[in-house]
Every structure is written in structure tokens, then in C-alpha cells.
């Protein structure tokens, strides 16, 4: 339940800034730009808190980087140092980094934004 609640929260937040948002994998015919997010649980042996790394992959298509960089800036603003308490979870997000991922197709732009999530259960 905790992970699904976190997934629903992130999906809803990302949908405020991007129309095509996917968990784990985009559809084969996904339109550009689109966003894919994934979680990786970190074990810190702290029974009171679950920590995750969240990867947000942002994809765009076109000759320049203006669209993708603006979308990445907006996603960073949405999650950086954000405390988003919910009915069942209390997650706080911290940006780790943003990097460019080069694609063989020079027309495809790809950025990876990584966040740490510290999540408490109510």
C-alpha cells in the first residue's frame, strides 16, 4: 500500500506538468514529450522510514533542447525539497542530480533527474 500510494502521488504530481506520464516504461507509441518514473528502495536499516531513489526520465524530440530543459526545470521545482504529506504516507523529496542521456537518434533528447525520497508511514 505504501509504495502504491507513493506511486499515485508522483503520477498525479507529474501529470500537472506533463500529459504523458508512465511508471517503469512508456508505451511503444508514446508521444513526445513524455515522462517515465521508477523507484529503487534503499535499505538503511531504519525501521521508521523507507528511503527510495526516484528516477524521472524525460524524453523530447526535436532539434533543440528548450522544451526538455523547461520541462525538467518544472519537474525539479515540483519535487526539490518538497514535503508532500498524504493520508497514509509522509514523503519528502530531495533532488540528487540531473544528467543528459545521449541517444543514437540525434533528434531525441533525454534527461534523467534523480531524487531521494524519505518516506514515513502514518
Helices and strands as residue ranges (DSSP letters): H 2-15, E 21-23, E 34-42, E 50-61, H 66-79, E 82-85, E 89-100, E 108-121
